């Protein structure tokens, strides 16, 4: 992103001022309460508060564009930051947004999570290969539970449909809880679900796990194969990271990155995230920027091929 290059090359921007940063509380704008975005924001805010000696106060903003728009329009002084996920760069691909990613600079990729491809036990498949074969034999007859258009699990499913060449019928849900309940009840047959929402049901036999959406086997789903082992090139992850407005001084970005990584690299931090089904990452701004670019390119192909538009 050009915004990242500009931010990190405008080094003259008051290094002395950045050394004193933060001199007052910092507002951490994020999504509505609950879910992985809010969870990551709250833990990261705790870590930054401890490391930098000022309060990092979480400010939950509901609505698909409210949080990124708030930070995109904020004064670029390091006192209004954003913690969010993939939806802030995929949403503008499907609808007119009031902000652009050029207005935001990635600071650190804090955490990531996978989804698990799960099916109801009544579906006579034991592997991704068997699911693809059955879906092709019964085109348009097998349904899957999905979040809103643009959500990470929705795009995971649409990417799978496109790359595997199958036609699964989408059943839309507003939340993951009702979707999992209907999957357990057999009302829907397939779902790309978060690890935390289905692990206990897989262990109890009420659901069957087929594969993980990561490119490589994930410690979040030990022993589970990847979809990519059957569908080469498939990968779909949820990313959760920290952003600042464009033109934020480079020294402040560097400090936020360093202190975030110091917290994310702690063994107790990693364990706290891991126990909730997410993996602490701790990246450079450049690495986060590269991850965003790769995910945007991957999902843009799906969106353009299918003509997807937000609900």
N, C-alpha and C positions, 0 to 999 in steps of 0.2 A: 504494500500500500504506500502511495506517495506520502500520505500523512505521517506514517512512521518514519520514513526517510527524512522528511523535513524536521520532525520533532527531534530526532537524534543527531541531526547535523547542525542545529542552531545552538551549539554548545555555549556561546557567549552568554546566554540567558542567565544572568545573575547567579553564579555559583555560590556566592556568599549567602544570598537569600535562600537558596535551596538547602544550605547547611543548617539554617535555622528552621527549616520546614519539618514538621508542621508547628506553627505557633498558635494554632487554635483548633477546635474540633473539625473533623473532616466528615462530610456527608457521603455515605455510601448508598447510592441509588440502585435499587434492584427491583426484581419482579414482585408480584403479590406474595403474601406470606405462604409458606408451605412449599414443598417441592425442592428439587435439587439446586435451583438457582439461589433461592433464599437460604438454604442450608449452607452452601458454599460462601455466600456473602457474609453470613453471621460468623462463621468460624474464621474467615479471613479477617474480618473486622476485629475480632478478639485478638488475633495474632498481631495485627498492625498496631492496635492500641497498646499492647504490651511492649512491642519493639520500639515504637516511636514516641511513647509517653504522652500522647494526646488521644482523646476519644475519637474512634471511627464509628459513627452513628448510622445504623442501617435505616434507610428511608424506603419503605415498600411502596411501589407504584404499580397499580393494576392497569390492564389494558395493553394491547400488543405493542404499541409504539411509545407509550408514555415515558418509560424509564430511559430508553436510549435518546429520545428527543430532549428530555430534561437535561441530560449531560451534554449532548451535542451543542445545546444552546447556552451552556454554563460558562462562566468566566474561566479561562484556562489557567488557573492558579494552583491546581492541586487540591483544592478544598471541596470539589464536587467530583466524585469518581463513580464509575459504573461497574457493577458485577452482573454479568448476564451470560447467556448461552447462544447456541447456533442460531436461534430464531431471529436474532438482530441482523444477521447477514443473509438469511434465507427469505425472510419476510419481504424485503424490497424486491426480490426476484419475482414475487407473485402478486404484489399489489403496490399501489402508489403509497409510499411512505413519506412522512414529513421530515425525514432525516436521511443521511447517506453515511456509509461507512467511512467516507473520506473525512467526515467530521469527528471521527473517533480514532484514538491511537491505542493499539493493544499494548498492555504493560506486562502482563504475565498470564500464561495459561496455568490456572491454579489446579483444576481437577478435570478428570474425564471419566465417563462411564460408558459401559456397553449396554446393549440390549440383548435379550435372549429370545430366540425364536422358539416359542412354545406352542403346543397343540393340545387339544382335548384328547384324552386316551381313546375315545371312540373312533378317532381318525386313524385308519390302518396304515400308519407310516412310522418308521423308526429312525429315519435319517432325512437329511435335506434332499438327497437324491430321490428317495421314495416320495417325498412330498411333491417335488417337481414333476415326477412321472404321473402321480395321481392328479395333480392340478391340470396337467395337459390332457389327461384322459377325460377329466370332468371339468372342462373349461367353463368358467362362469358359475359353477355349482358350489364351490367352496368359499366361505366367507372369512373375513378377518376383522378383528376389533382394531379400531384406529382412533387416535386423538384427532384434534382439529387439523385441517389442512395447514401444512407448514410446521407442525410439531415434529420433534425428532423421531418419534416412533412411526408417525405417518410417512415421513420421508424414507425411513429405513425400509418400510414395506414397499413403497413405490419403487425404490431402487432395486429391491429384490425382484419385484414383478418384471421390471424392465430388463434386468440382466439375465434372469432365469427364463424369460419368455413365457410367463404364466399369467393367467387371468384369474385373480382372486377378487371377490366382491367385497368392497369396503362397507363396514358398518361403523358409523361414526359415534363416538362417545365424547362427552365434555370432560370426563376425568378418568384416570386410570383405575380407580377403585371399582366403579360400576362395570368397566370393561372386563376386568379380571373376574369379577363375580359371574358375569354372563359366560365367560370362557369356561369357568369351573362347572357351570350349570349345563354346558353344551349348547348354549344358544348361538355361540360363535365357535369356530373351530381352530382358528389360528390367531396368534398375536405376537408382535414384537414388543416385549415388555421389559421394564427395568428389573435388574436382579433382585432388588429388595422386595418388589411387589409379588414375585412368583416363586422365589427359592423354597419357601416352606411348603408351598403347594406341590412343587416338583418332588420334594423329599417325601411327602405324604402319598404320592401317587395320583393325586387329583389332576395333575397336569404332567405332560411329558416335554422335556427340554430336548431340542434337536441340535441347536448350534448357537454360537455367539457371533455377534456382528463385528467383532474386531478382526483385523487382518491376520493377527497371530493369536495363538491360544492365550487367554487372559487369566490372571490370578483371581479375578473376580468370579470366574466360572471354571474352577479347577476340573480337569478331565473332560471338559466339553469341547468338541471340535468346533471349527469356525465354518461359517457359510462359505468363506473364500476357498476352503479346501475343495468344495464342490463347484462353486461359482467363482472362478479366478478373477481377482481384482475387486471383489466385493468388500466394502468396509463402510460402516456407519457408526459413528461415535457421537456422544454428547460432550461438548466442550463447555467448560465454565471458566470464565476469566475476568480479569480486571482491565478496564479501559479508562482513559482520560480524554478530555476534549483536545482537539487539534490545537497546536500552538502552546501547549503546556511546556514549560521549560524542560529541556533535556535532562538537566541535573535532577529535577524532581521525579521524572520518569525513572531514571536510573536508581534513585533512592527507594522509590516505591517497589521497584522490581527486586532490589537486593533484600529489602526487609521482608517482602512477601516470601521470597525463596528461603530466607533464613527460617521462617516459620513453617513453611511447607515441607522443608527437609527434616524437621524434627520427627523422631520415631513415633512419639505420641500423637503428633498431628496426622501422620500417615495412617496410624492404626484407627484413629477416630473417624477419618474419612472412609477407610476400607471397611470398617464394621457397618457402615451405612450404604455400602454398595458403590462407592466412588473411589477413584484412585488419585492421590495427590501427584502432581506432575512437576511443577517448578521449572518453568521455561524462561528463556530470554525473550525480550520483545520480538526479536527477529524470528525466533522459532514459533512463537504464537502467530505472528503475521503469516508465516508459511503454512501453518495448519489451517488458518482461516481461508487462505487462497485455495488450498487443495480441496477443502470441503465445499467451498463456494462453486468451484469448477465442477465437482462431482455432482452436486445437487442441481446446478443450473442445467446440466444435460437432461436430468430427469424432468425438471419443470418445463423446459422447452419442448421436449418430446411428447409430453402428455397434455400440455396446455393447462397446467394446474393453476388455479386461482384460489386465494384464501377464502375460507368459509364466511 
